[in-house]
Amino acid sequence: MLLALALASIPLWAPRFWIYIATQALIFAIFAMSLDLLVGYAGLPSFGHAAFYGVGAYACALLALGHVDGLVPLLLAGMLGAGAAALPIGALSLRTSGIYFLMLTLAFAQMLWGLAVNWTSLTRGTDGLIGIPRPALPGLDTLNVSLYDRGPFFFLCLLVAIAVFVVLESLVRSPFGKTLEGIRENDRRMRALGFPTFRYRLAAFVLAGMVAGIAGSLAAMSNGFATPDLLYWTVSGLALIAVVVGGTRSFIGPALGAFLVLFAQLGLSTYIDRWELALGALFIAFVLFLPRGLVGLVRRA
Amino acid sequence: MEVTVTDLTVRFGAVAVLDDVDLEIASGERRALIGPNGAGKTTLLNVIAGELRPAQGSVRLGTRDATTLPPWKRARLGLGRTFQRSTLFGQLTVAENVALAVRARIRGSWRFWPGGQHPVREEVGKRLEAAALAHLANRRAANIGHGEQRMLELELALAASPSVLLLDEPMAGLSGAERQSVLNRLLTLPRQVTIVIVEHDLDAVFAIAERVSVLDHGVKIADGGPAAVRADPRVQEAYIGAF
């Protein structure tokens, strides 16, 4: 609550550049939270989550460039596009588990990355889709509120992030969420009790993909472009780092982790050429000394 | 519900772990499966539960041919089981463990929002009371004692209100008092529940079972009332000195 208020005040005092960075961090936080539904709650270590972030961004971009105006349709496009991609990828990847699941999700994401690079007639290849307009806000534009301004766009991202947080928190407290945890803890027993565990896992995979797609939509609107970089495995890797550093099995943790990783990236890359090295060291330090992440640190204090 | 196993053969590589086994278990019957270690008792339970596919033969649950059904479909037909080694949800609380089993029965798990769980919580409370686990409701299943875990293991199977209950060594590693409470819990089950129990504690076996089937090296060597099975020379040979 306090955190949300503190974040909401950012546009009032922060310099323009920092509003932009905070917006990026919020989008990344939505993405990381969606990944934790898989990693933390369902026990599915996906290394290809960027696939759904990227597909969401492209779906939103294609629709926006096709002259569809309207915030809700564009967010829905990212969500449903990503969900449509997650269904077959999940159906195939979830036939395996553990390290094999990790490798398969990575492989599928890289395939989609290759598709984004090579299907130039649709995606314009490595140039990406550029000049993506941000949607108008009917009713609010008379008040001079436009998503092209940093403040309102930041608030949009904040609102979506809070909505995603609330929905995911209630999801994991629901019977469905408890079922996922049961499957994570003991798949064999769940099947013996009569649960078709594959279907639950697939539902979780598609839901997580859809939320990642919302983040992707926001990223496309925020950047004004969608490029294959969004689907690259390093994006999946950064999200995994955010989840682990923030602390799995909570949603506030991965959101904080996303902020930390983004600010670390920004701060480190200013001073060190090989900032990935420093981020890697940070990650290792967290895994070794704070296995429950930032959330564990707060809980201990 | 009846359990009928016909001509069942299971092979691990070249070894026949079960060789042409037949079992006919009537509805509501209490049947024990005994035999030396490695006789194929757990394998037989796993085939009935659907975790292993037989090389030959069939499994019927009631009137339904279940040979190719996956475990979760058999569970929905009314089959419940416990495992030889406790198979719990370690990081979930004892109450959450039982709630999962209750929701499995009422098919209440495709709900994506919290709330409306009052009836489930109430039933979980009653079941924990009956299993003498109520004081542990909020402890993680991984952190309770071995005997308590065995009770919870049994309770998970019972919470689904099975019409066939497969028990794989429910007494293993329990103290005398704990054995007695498991036994009492089993003896108070409704008469129509069919029970198939694998157990090395022969006192418990003869307290529960009406009929006993004896396996040795994957072959059924005897089948009948407890007294007849005790007197069978082939059983005595397989089980030297056990009786």
Chai-1 contact restraints between the chains, C-beta under 6 A:
chainA,res_idxA,chainB,res_idxB,connection_type,confidence,min_distance_angstrom,max_distance_angstrom,comment,restraint_id
A,S170,B,W113,contact,1.0,0.0,6.0,A-B,restraint_1
A,S170,B,P114,contact,1.0,0.0,6.0,A-B,restraint_2
A,L171,B,F112,contact,1.0,0.0,6.0,A-B,restraint_3
A,R173,B,P114,contact,1.0,0.0,6.0,A-B,restraint_4
A,S174,B,R111,contact,1.0,0.0,6.0,A-B,restraint_5
A,S174,B,F112,contact,1.0,0.0,6.0,A-B,restraint_6
A,S174,B,W113,contact,1.0,0.0,6.0,A-B,restraint_7
A,S174,B,P114,contact,1.0,0.0,6.0,A-B,restraint_8
A,P175,B,R103,contact,1.0,0.0,6.0,A-B,restraint_9
A,P175,B,G108,contact,1.0,0.0,6.0,A-B,restraint_10
A,P175,B,S109,contact,1.0,0.0,6.0,A-B,restraint_11
A,P175,B,R111,contact,1.0,0.0,6.0,A-B,restraint_12
A,F176,B,R111,contact,1.0,0.0,6.0,A-B,restraint_13
A,F176,B,F112,contact,1.0,0.0,6.0,A-B,restraint_14
A,T179,B,S109,contact,1.0,0.0,6.0,A-B,restraint_15
A,G182,B,F89,contact,1.0,0.0,6.0,A-B,restraint_16
A,G182,B,L100,contact,1.0,0.0,6.0,A-B,restraint_17
A,E185,B,F89,contact,1.0,0.0,6.0,A-B,restraint_18
A,E185,B,G90,contact,1.0,0.0,6.0,A-B,restraint_19
A,E185,B,Q91,contact,1.0,0.0,6.0,A-B,restraint_20
A,N186,B,T87,contact,1.0,0.0,6.0,A-B,restraint_21
A,N186,B,F89,contact,1.0,0.0,6.0,A-B,restraint_22
A,R189,B,T87,contact,1.0,0.0,6.0,A-B,restraint_23
A,R191,B,P71,contact,1.0,0.0,6.0,A-B,restraint_24
A,R191,B,W72,contact,1.0,0.0,6.0,A-B,restraint_25
A,A192,B,P71,contact,1.0,0.0,6.0,A-B,restraint_26
A,A192,B,R81,contact,1.0,0.0,6.0,A-B,restraint_27
A,L193,B,A75,contact,1.0,0.0,6.0,A-B,restraint_28
A,L193,B,A101,contact,1.0,0.0,6.0,A-B,restraint_29
A,L193,B,A104,contact,1.0,0.0,6.0,A-B,restraint_30
A,L193,B,A160,contact,1.0,0.0,6.0,A-B,restraint_31
A,G194,B,W72,contact,1.0,0.0,6.0,A-B,restraint_32
A,G194,B,A75,contact,1.0,0.0,6.0,A-B,restraint_33
A,G194,B,R76,contact,1.0,0.0,6.0,A-B,restraint_34
A,G194,B,A104,contact,1.0,0.0,6.0,A-B,restraint_35
A,F195,B,W72,contact,1.0,0.0,6.0,A-B,restraint_36
A,F195,B,A104,contact,1.0,0.0,6.0,A-B,restraint_37
A,P196,B,W72,contact,1.0,0.0,6.0,A-B,restraint_38
